[in-house]
Amino acid sequence: MISDARKAELLSTSEFLLKARNTANPVDDLSAPMMATSLEEAYFVQDAMARSLQPEGIVDWKVGAPAPDAMPLFAPMIRAWVGTNGCTFADKRYRLRGLEAEISFKIGKDLPPRATPYTREEIVDAIESCHPAIEELESGLMVPANVARFTLFSDMQIHGGFIPGPAVPDWQKIDFAKESVALAIDGKIEVVRTASNTAGTDLLRLVLYLANEGAARTGGLKCGGWITTGSWTGNTFANVGSFVDVRFSTAGSVSLRFA
């Protein structure tokens, strides 16, 4: 349980990180009182940032895990930061220009919190479509890799933008254990990997976690919401003006450009 006094400190953290992002003036690190000291505190900061950016409530989420048997971790995505395939990201806040190739799902029906856990079959039935995607990474921190783990998590797990590609027909037939991906910047292939998501290739495990264990925080999964399920390519960084192209072997392609 987070005390009221501690909540006040963490609200200051959320405001500080939002200002650093919005003004494109990142900070090296947070002062000790502003640092989250637990996952609960980091999620509190995330949610405070999300409320400021999208007061009507969050419907889109990123989820991943550091290993196939590890507990998933998740963060909100902001609908205003969702782009279209081939779009140009032009706002000054696109400073870091980090890139992750991902597989995402669009939810086609509400999955509200309930006492009985959802089954995998119910999750599949609730998924409207599957898409290749690029998650764009941004931060109020100068070099996110240099800060403490909970500080990085606090900053919305450095979420900055999301671009889904076209829906994949018959996505249930894809063997993600054999799926490959290539990420290219300005025509040069930077990363090629196969079955490389750190969470493993059972991507539905992550969506199932959000629908059940994560439901207290998400309010349940909502019709029309996007769920993106972690990087297949690690973190790759682009320059100003770069064109980025991601191609999965079966799950299609998606692209974006930085102004």
Phi and psi in degrees as GROMACS dihedral restraints (atoms count N, CA, C in turn):
[ dihedral_restraints ]
;  ai    aj    ak    al  type     phi  dphi    fc
    3     4     5     6     1   -93.3    20    10
    4     5     6     7     1   127.6    20    10
    6     7     8     9     1   -69.8    20    10
    7     8     9    10     1   160.6    20    10
    9    10    11    12     1   -61.5    20    10
   10    11    12    13     1   -39.3    20    10
   12    13    14    15     1   -63.6    20    10
   13    14    15    16     1   -41.2    20    10
   15    16    17    18     1   -69.2    20    10
   16    17    18    19     1   -37.4    20    10
   18    19    20    21     1   -58.5    20    10
   19    20    21    22     1   -39.7    20    10
   21    22    23    24     1   -61.6    20    10
   22    23    24    25     1   -41.1    20    10
   24    25    26    27     1   -64.6    20    10
   25    26    27    28     1   -41.4    20    10
   27    28    29    30     1   -72.7    20    10
   28    29    30    31     1   -29.7    20    10
   30    31    32    33     1   -64.7    20    10
   31    32    33    34     1   -35.4    20    10
   33    34    35    36     1   -63.9    20    10
   34    35    36    37     1   -37.0    20    10
   36    37    38    39     1   -60.7    20    10
   37    38    39    40     1   -46.4    20    10
   39    40    41    42     1   -62.2    20    10
   40    41    42    43     1   -41.7    20    10
   42    43    44    45     1   -65.7    20    10
   43    44    45    46     1   -38.8    20    10
   45    46    47    48     1   -65.1    20    10
   46    47    48    49     1   -44.8    20    10
   48    49    50    51     1   -69.0    20    10
   49    50    51    52     1   -37.9    20    10
   51    52    53    54     1   -63.0    20    10
   52    53    54    55     1   -42.7    20    10
   54    55    56    57     1   -62.9    20    10
   55    56    57    58     1   -42.3    20    10
   57    58    59    60     1   -61.8    20    10
   58    59    60    61     1   -38.8    20    10
   60    61    62    63     1   -69.7    20    10
   61    62    63    64     1   -50.0    20    10
   63    64    65    66     1   -66.6    20    10
   64    65    66    67     1   -29.6    20    10
   66    67    68    69     1   -95.2    20    10
   67    68    69    70     1    -2.2    20    10
   69    70    71    72     1    56.2    20    10
   70    71    72    73     1    36.1    20    10
   72    73    74    75     1  -119.6    20    10
   73    74    75    76     1    80.0    20    10
   75    76    77    78     1   -69.7    20    10
   76    77    78    79     1   159.0    20    10
   78    79    80    81     1  -111.9    20    10
   79    80    81    82     1   154.9    20    10
   81    82    83    84     1   -68.3    20    10
   82    83    84    85     1   -39.4    20    10
   84    85    86    87     1  -166.0    20    10
   85    86    87    88     1   174.5    20    10
   87    88    89    90     1   -96.8    20    10
   88    89    90    91     1   153.8    20    10
   90    91    92    93     1   -69.2    20    10
   91    92    93    94     1   157.0    20    10
   93    94    95    96     1   -53.9    20    10
   94    95    96    97     1   -45.7    20    10
   96    97    98    99     1   -64.2    20    10
   97    98    99   100     1   -22.2    20    10
   99   100   101   102     1   -88.6    20    10
  100   101   102   103     1   -10.0    20    10
  102   103   104   105     1   -79.9    20    10
  103   104   105   106     1   132.6    20    10
  105   106   107   108     1   -66.7    20    10
  106   107   108   109     1   139.9    20    10
  108   109   110   111     1  -112.7    20    10
  109   110   111   112     1     5.4    20    10
  111   112   113   114     1  -155.7    20    10
  112   113   114   115     1   165.1    20    10
  114   115   116   117     1   -63.8    20    10
  115   116   117   118     1   -36.8    20    10
  117   118   119   120     1   -58.6    20    10
  118   119   120   121     1   -44.6    20    10
  120   121   122   123     1   -67.3    20    10
  121   122   123   124     1   -39.7    20    10
  123   124   125   126     1   -62.6    20    10
  124   125   126   127     1   -41.7    20    10
  126   127   128   129     1   -65.7    20    10
  127   128   129   130     1   -34.5    20    10
  129   130   131   132     1   -61.3    20    10
  130   131   132   133     1   -43.7    20    10
  132   133   134   135     1   -65.4    20    10
  133   134   135   136     1   -46.0    20    10
  135   136   137   138     1   -52.2    20    10
  136   137   138   139     1   -50.1    20    10
  138   139   140   141     1   -66.9    20    10
  139   140   141   142     1   -33.5    20    10
  141   142   143   144     1   -66.9    20    10
  142   143   144   145     1   -41.5    20    10
  144   145   146   147     1   -62.2    20    10
  145   146   147   148     1   -43.9    20    10
  147   148   149   150     1   -63.3    20    10
  148   149   150   151     1   -39.9    20    10
  150   151   152   153     1   -62.8    20    10
  151   152   153   154     1   -37.2    20    10
  153   154   155   156     1   -67.1    20    10
  154   155   156   157     1   -36.8    20    10
  156   157   158   159     1   -85.7    20    10
  157   158   159   160     1   -30.0    20    10
  159   160   161   162     1  -143.2    20    10
  160   161   162   163     1    77.3    20    10
  162   163   164   165     1   -60.5    20    10
  163   164   165   166     1   -24.8    20    10
  165   166   167   168     1   -74.7    20    10
  166   167   168   169     1    -8.2    20    10
  168   169   170   171     1   114.0    20    10
  169   170   171   172     1   152.8    20    10
  171   172   173   174     1   -93.5    20    10
  172   173   174   175     1   137.1    20    10
  174   175   176   177     1  -121.8    20    10
  175   176   177   178     1   -13.2    20    10
  177   178   179   180     1  -114.0    20    10
  178   179   180   181     1   138.8    20    10
  180   181   182   183     1  -139.9    20    10
  181   182   183   184     1   147.1    20    10
  183   184   185   186     1  -105.1    20    10
  184   185   186   187     1   140.8    20    10
  186   187   188   189     1  -144.5    20    10
  187   188   189   190     1   143.6    20    10
  189   190   191   192     1  -162.1    20    10
  190   191   192   193     1  -176.6    20    10
  192   193   194   195     1  -154.4    20    10
  193   194   195   196     1   150.1    20    10
  195   196   197   198     1   -76.7    20    10
  196   197   198   199     1   -10.3    20    10
  198   199   200   201     1  -158.7    20    10
  199   200   201   202     1   159.1    20    10
  201   202   203   204     1   -60.5    20    10
  202   203   204   205     1   -25.3    20    10
  204   205   206   207     1  -107.9    20    10
  205   206   207   208     1    11.2    20    10
  207   208   209   210     1   -88.7    20    10
  208   209   210   211     1   155.5    20    10
  210   211   212   213     1   -64.1    20    10
  211   212   213   214     1   129.4    20    10
  213   214   215   216     1   -64.5    20    10
  214   215   216   217     1   152.5    20    10
  216   217   218   219     1  -124.2    20    10
  217   218   219   220     1   144.7    20    10
  219   220   221   222     1  -143.3    20    10
  220   221   222   223     1   161.8    20    10
  222   223   224   225     1  -149.9    20    10
  223   224   225   226     1   154.0    20    10
  225   226   227   228     1   -72.3    20    10
  226   227   228   229     1   150.0    20    10
  228   229   230   231     1  -114.7    20    10
  229   230   231   232     1   144.6    20    10
  231   232   233   234     1   -96.9    20    10
  232   233   234   235     1   126.0    20    10
  234   235   236   237     1   -59.0    20    10
  235   236   237   238     1   -34.8    20    10
  237   238   239   240     1   -66.6    20    10
  238   239   240   241     1   -16.7    20    10
  240   241   242   243     1   -96.1    20    10
  241   242   243   244     1     5.3    20    10
  243   244   245   246     1   -86.5    20    10
  244   245   246   247     1   121.4    20    10
  246   247   248   249     1  -102.2    20    10
  247   248   249   250     1  -179.9    20    10
  249   250   251   252     1  -108.5    20    10
  250   251   252   253     1   156.5    20    10
  252   253   254   255     1   -53.4    20    10
  253   254   255   256     1   127.0    20    10
  255   256   257   258     1    83.2    20    10
  256   257   258   259     1     4.8    20    10
  258   259   260   261     1   -72.0    20    10
  259   260   261   262     1   169.1    20    10
  261   262   263   264     1  -110.5    20    10
  262   263   264   265     1   128.4    20    10
  264   265   266   267     1   -92.3    20    10
  265   266   267   268     1   115.6    20    10
  267   268   269   270     1  -121.2    20    10
  268   269   270   271     1    -9.8    20    10
  270   271   272   273     1   -67.3    20    10
  271   272   273   274     1   150.9    20    10
  273   274   275   276     1   -64.4    20    10
  274   275   276   277     1   -18.5    20    10
  276   277   278   279     1   -72.1    20    10
  277   278   279   280     1   -11.5    20    10
  279   280   281   282     1   -81.1    20    10
  280   281   282   283     1    78.1    20    10
  282   283   284   285     1   -96.3    20    10
  283   284   285   286     1   -44.4    20    10
  285   286   287   288     1   -78.0    20    10
  286   287   288   289     1   -40.5    20    10
  288   289   290   291     1    54.8    20    10
  289   290   291   292     1    44.5    20    10
  291   292   293   294     1   -79.9    20    10
  292   293   294   295     1   150.9    20    10
  294   295   296   297     1  -134.1    20    10
  295   296   297   298     1   137.2    20    10
  297   298   299   300     1  -136.6    20    10
  298   299   300   301     1   129.4    20    10
  300   301   302   303     1   -84.6    20    10
  301   302   303   304     1   129.2    20    10
  303   304   305   306     1  -140.9    20    10
  304   305   306   307     1   166.0    20    10
  306   307   308   309     1  -108.4    20    10
  307   308   309   310     1   130.8    20    10
  309   310   311   312     1  -125.5    20    10
  310   311   312   313     1   161.7    20    10
  312   313   314   315     1  -129.3    20    10
  313   314   315   316     1   143.6    20    10
  315   316   317   318     1  -104.8    20    10
  316   317   318   319     1   128.7    20    10
  318   319   320   321     1   -83.9    20    10
  319   320   321   322     1   132.0    20    10
  321   322   323   324     1  -104.3    20    10
  322   323   324   325     1    -5.2    20    10
  324   325   326   327     1  -152.7    20    10
  325   326   327   328     1   153.3    20    10
  327   328   329   330     1   -65.3    20    10
  328   329   330   331     1   140.1    20    10
  330   331   332   333     1  -125.3    20    10
  331   332   333   334     1    80.5    20    10
  333   334   335   336     1   -70.0    20    10
  334   335   336   337     1   158.2    20    10
  336   337   338   339     1   -57.3    20    10
  337   338   339   340     1   141.4    20    10
  339   340   341   342     1  -152.5    20    10
  340   341   342   343     1   163.2    20    10
  342   343   344   345     1   -70.2    20    10
  343   344   345   346     1   -36.8    20    10
  345   346   347   348     1   -87.5    20    10
  346   347   348   349     1   125.0    20    10
  348   349   350   351     1   -60.6    20    10
  349   350   351   352     1   144.1    20    10
  351   352   353   354     1   -68.8    20    10
  352   353   354   355     1   148.2    20    10
  354   355   356   357     1   -94.1    20    10
  355   356   357   358     1   163.7    20    10
  357   358   359   360     1   -59.2    20    10
  358   359   360   361     1   -38.3    20    10
  360   361   362   363     1   -63.3    20    10
  361   362   363   364     1   -38.1    20    10
  363   364   365   366     1   -67.6    20    10
  364   365   366   367     1   -35.7    20    10
  366   367   368   369     1   -64.5    20    10
  367   368   369   370     1   -47.3    20    10
  369   370   371   372     1   -58.5    20    10
  370   371   372   373     1   -42.3    20    10
  372   373   374   375     1   -64.6    20    10
  373   374   375   376     1   -29.5    20    10
  375   376   377   378     1   -83.8    20    10
  376   377   378   379     1   -14.2    20    10
  378   379   380   381     1   -80.5    20    10
  379   380   381   382     1   120.7    20    10
  381   382   383   384     1   -76.5    20    10
  382   383   384   385     1   -40.6    20    10
  384   385   386   387     1  -163.4    20    10
  385   386   387   388     1   161.9    20    10
  387   388   389   390     1  -119.8    20    10
  388   389   390   391     1   141.6    20    10
  390   391   392   393     1  -141.3    20    10
  391   392   393   394     1   145.4    20    10
  393   394   395   396     1   -69.9    20    10
  394   395   396   397     1   155.0    20    10
  396   397   398   399     1  -153.2    20    10
  397   398   399   400     1   158.7    20    10
  399   400   401   402     1  -118.0    20    10
  400   401   402   403     1   124.8    20    10
  402   403   404   405     1   -96.0    20    10
  403   404   405   406     1   128.0    20    10
  405   406   407   408     1   -97.1    20    10
  406   407   408   409     1   134.2    20    10
  408   409   410   411     1  -104.0    20    10
  409   410   411   412     1   132.0    20    10
  411   412   413   414     1  -139.5    20    10
  412   413   414   415     1   165.8    20    10
  414   415   416   417     1  -161.3    20    10
  415   416   417   418     1   153.2    20    10
  417   418   419   420     1   -83.6    20    10
  418   419   420   421     1     1.9    20    10
  420   421   422   423     1  -105.7    20    10
  421   422   423   424     1   137.3    20    10
  423   424   425   426     1   -58.2    20    10
  424   425   426   427     1   -51.8    20    10
  426   427   428   429     1  -130.8    20    10
  427   428   429   430     1    93.2    20    10
  429   430   431   432     1   -55.9    20    10
  430   431   432   433     1   -31.8    20    10
  432   433   434   435     1   -66.0    20    10
  433   434   435   436     1   -15.5    20    10
  435   436   437   438     1   -92.2    20    10
  436   437   438   439     1    -4.1    20    10
  438   439   440   441     1  -103.2    20    10
  439   440   441   442     1   169.9    20    10
  441   442   443   444     1   -64.0    20    10
  442   443   444   445     1   152.7    20    10
  444   445   446   447     1   -56.0    20    10
  445   446   447   448     1   -46.2    20    10
  447   448   449   450     1   -72.4    20    10
  448   449   450   451     1   -24.9    20    10
  450   451   452   453     1   -67.8    20    10
  451   452   453   454     1   -43.7    20    10
  453   454   455   456     1   -62.7    20    10
  454   455   456   457     1   -43.9    20    10
  456   457   458   459     1   -61.7    20    10
  457   458   459   460     1   -38.7    20    10
  459   460   461   462     1   -57.1    20    10
  460   461   462   463     1   -37.5    20    10
  462   463   464   465     1   -80.7    20    10
  463   464   465   466     1    48.8    20    10
  465   466   467   468     1    54.4    20    10
  466   467   468   469     1    31.3    20    10
  468   469   470   471     1    50.3    20    10
  469   470   471   472     1    41.1    20    10
  471   472   473   474     1    50.1    20    10
  472   473   474   475     1    34.0    20    10
  474   475   476   477     1   -71.4    20    10
  475   476   477   478     1   135.5    20    10
  477   478   479   480     1  -131.2    20    10
  478   479   480   481     1   -25.1    20    10
  480   481   482   483     1  -175.4    20    10
  481   482   483   484     1   165.8    20    10
  483   484   485   486     1  -148.0    20    10
  484   485   486   487     1   131.4    20    10
  486   487   488   489     1  -131.2    20    10
  487   488   489   490     1   107.3    20    10
  489   490   491   492     1   -86.2    20    10
  490   491   492   493     1   144.2    20    10
  492   493   494   495     1   -91.1    20    10
  493   494   495   496     1  -168.8    20    10
  495   496   497   498     1   -64.8    20    10
  496   497   498   499     1   152.3    20    10
  498   499   500   501     1   -61.9    20    10
  499   500   501   502     1   145.6    20    10
  501   502   503   504     1   -97.3    20    10
  502   503   504   505     1   120.6    20    10
  504   505   506   507     1   -64.8    20    10
  505   506   507   508     1   144.2    20    10
  507   508   509   510     1    51.2    20    10
  508   509   510   511     1    45.4    20    10
  510   511   512   513     1   -62.4    20    10
  511   512   513   514     1   -25.2    20    10
  513   514   515   516     1   -63.8    20    10
  514   515   516   517     1   -18.3    20    10
  516   517   518   519     1   -87.9    20    10
  517   518   519   520     1    -6.7    20    10
  519   520   521   522     1   -71.2    20    10
  520   521   522   523     1   131.0    20    10
  522   523   524   525     1   -92.9    20    10
  523   524   525   526     1    95.9    20    10
  525   526   527   528     1   -66.3    20    10
  526   527   528   529     1   -17.8    20    10
  528   529   530   531     1   -70.1    20    10
  529   530   531   532     1   -14.7    20    10
  531   532   533   534     1  -114.5    20    10
  532   533   534   535     1    -0.3    20    10
  534   535   536   537     1   -73.2    20    10
  535   536   537   538     1   134.9    20    10
  537   538   539   540     1  -114.3    20    10
  538   539   540   541     1   160.8    20    10
  540   541   542   543     1  -145.7    20    10
  541   542   543   544     1   145.8    20    10
  543   544   545   546     1  -127.7    20    10
  544   545   546   547     1   132.6    20    10
  546   547   548   549     1  -113.9    20    10
  547   548   549   550     1   123.0    20    10
  549   550   551   552     1  -119.9    20    10
  550   551   552   553     1   143.7    20    10
  552   553   554   555     1  -123.0    20    10
  553   554   555   556     1   121.7    20    10
  555   556   557   558     1    52.8    20    10
  556   557   558   559     1    41.5    20    10
  558   559   560   561     1    83.5    20    10
  559   560   561   562     1    -6.6    20    10
  561   562   563   564     1  -101.8    20    10
  562   563   564   565     1   123.1    20    10
  564   565   566   567     1   -70.7    20    10
  565   566   567   568     1   121.5    20    10
  567   568   569   570     1   -98.5    20    10
  568   569   570   571     1   -33.2    20    10
  570   571   572   573     1  -141.8    20    10
  571   572   573   574     1   133.2    20    10
  573   574   575   576     1  -131.7    20    10
  574   575   576   577     1   124.6    20    10
  576   577   578   579     1  -146.6    20    10
  577   578   579   580     1   160.3    20    10
  579   580   581   582     1  -129.6    20    10
  580   581   582   583     1   134.1    20    10
  582   583   584   585     1    46.7    20    10
  583   584   585   586     1    49.3    20    10
  585   586   587   588     1  -108.7    20    10
  586   587   588   589     1     6.9    20    10
  588   589   590   591     1   -67.5    20    10
  589   590   591   592     1   128.4    20    10
  591   592   593   594     1   -61.8    20    10
  592   593   594   595     1   -25.5    20    10
  594   595   596   597     1   -76.9    20    10
  595   596   597   598     1    -4.6    20    10
  597   598   599   600     1    92.4    20    10
  598   599   600   601     1  -177.0    20    10
  600   601   602   603     1  -102.8    20    10
  601   602   603   604     1     4.6    20    10
  603   604   605   606     1   -89.1    20    10
  604   605   606   607     1    78.3    20    10
  606   607   608   609     1   -69.1    20    10
  607   608   609   610     1   -27.2    20    10
  609   610   611   612     1   -66.3    20    10
  610   611   612   613     1   -25.1    20    10
  612   613   614   615     1   -56.9    20    10
  613   614   615   616     1   -37.7    20    10
  615   616   617   618     1   -70.6    20    10
  616   617   618   619     1   -42.0    20    10
  618   619   620   621     1   -67.0    20    10
  619   620   621   622     1   -39.5    20    10
  621   622   623   624     1   -62.1    20    10
  622   623   624   625     1   -39.6    20    10
  624   625   626   627     1   -61.7    20    10
  625   626   627   628     1   -44.4    20    10
  627   628   629   630     1   -61.1    20    10
  628   629   630   631     1   -40.6    20    10
  630   631   632   633     1   -69.8    20    10
  631   632   633   634     1   -27.8    20    10
  633   634   635   636     1  -108.0    20    10
  634   635   636   637     1   -81.8    20    10
  636   637   638   639     1   -62.3    20    10
  637   638   639   640     1   -32.3    20    10
  639   640   641   642     1   -84.9    20    10
  640   641   642   643     1    -4.8    20    10
  642   643   644   645     1   -64.1    20    10
  643   644   645   646     1   -30.4    20    10
  645   646   647   648     1   -61.9    20    10
  646   647   648   649     1   -32.1    20    10
  648   649   650   651     1   -92.0    20    10
  649   650   651   652     1   -37.3    20    10
  651   652   653   654     1   -80.4    20    10
  652   653   654   655     1   -19.2    20    10
  654   655   656   657     1    76.1    20    10
  655   656   657   658     1    15.5    20    10
  657   658   659   660     1    91.4    20    10
  658   659   660   661     1   157.4    20    10
  660   661   662   663     1   -80.6    20    10
  661   662   663   664     1   145.0    20    10
  663   664   665   666     1  -120.8    20    10
  664   665   666   667     1   144.3    20    10
  666   667   668   669     1   -55.3    20    10
  667   668   669   670     1   130.3    20    10
  669   670   671   672     1    91.2    20    10
  670   671   672   673     1    -6.1    20    10
  672   673   674   675     1   -79.2    20    10
  673   674   675   676     1   150.5    20    10
  675   676   677   678     1   -98.9    20    10
  676   677   678   679     1   138.8    20    10
  678   679   680   681     1  -125.3    20    10
  679   680   681   682     1   118.2    20    10
  681   682   683   684     1  -110.6    20    10
  682   683   684   685     1   143.3    20    10
  684   685   686   687     1  -117.8    20    10
  685   686   687   688     1    32.2    20    10
  687   688   689   690     1    99.3    20    10
  688   689   690   691     1   157.2    20    10
  690   691   692   693     1   -78.9    20    10
  691   692   693   694     1   138.7    20    10
  693   694   695   696     1   -99.0    20    10
  694   695   696   697     1    -8.3    20    10
  696   697   698   699     1  -126.5    20    10
  697   698   699   700     1    10.6    20    10
  699   700   701   702     1    67.4    20    10
  700   701   702   703     1  -156.8    20    10
  702   703   704   705     1  -106.4    20    10
  703   704   705   706     1   124.8    20    10
  705   706   707   708     1  -123.1    20    10
  706   707   708   709     1   145.7    20    10
  708   709   710   711     1  -120.9    20    10
  709   710   711   712     1   137.2    20    10
  711   712   713   714     1  -108.4    20    10
  712   713   714   715     1   165.5    20    10
  714   715   716   717     1   -97.5    20    10
  715   716   717   718     1   167.4    20    10
  717   718   719   720     1   -56.0    20    10
  718   719   720   721     1   134.5    20    10
  720   721   722   723     1    83.6    20    10
  721   722   723   724     1    -0.6    20    10
  723   724   725   726     1   -72.9    20    10
  724   725   726   727     1   148.9    20    10
  726   727   728   729     1  -105.6    20    10
  727   728   729   730     1   129.9    20    10
  729   730   731   732     1  -116.7    20    10
  730   731   732   733     1   131.7    20    10
  732   733   734   735     1  -132.1    20    10
  733   734   735   736     1   126.8    20    10
  735   736   737   738     1  -117.0    20    10
  736   737   738   739     1   131.1    20    10
  738   739   740   741     1  -131.8    20    10
  739   740   741   742     1   117.1    20    10
  741   742   743   744     1   -89.4    20    10
  742   743   744   745     1   152.1    20    10
  744   745   746   747     1   -67.6    20    10
  745   746   747   748     1   -31.0    20    10
  747   748   749   750     1  -123.2    20    10
  748   749   750   751     1   -33.3    20    10
  750   751   752   753     1   -87.1    20    10
  751   752   753   754     1    11.6    20    10
  753   754   755   756     1    89.5    20    10
  754   755   756   757     1  -167.9    20    10
  756   757   758   759     1  -134.1    20    10
  757   758   759   760     1   161.5    20    10
  759   760   761   762     1  -155.6    20    10
  760   761   762   763     1   149.9    20    10
  762   763   764   765     1  -145.8    20    10
  763   764   765   766     1   163.9    20    10
  765   766   767   768     1  -155.8    20    10
  766   767   768   769     1   165.4    20    10
  768   769   770   771     1  -131.3    20    10
  769   770   771   772     1   144.1    20    10
  771   772   773   774     1   -98.2    20    10
  772   773   774   775     1   133.4    20    10
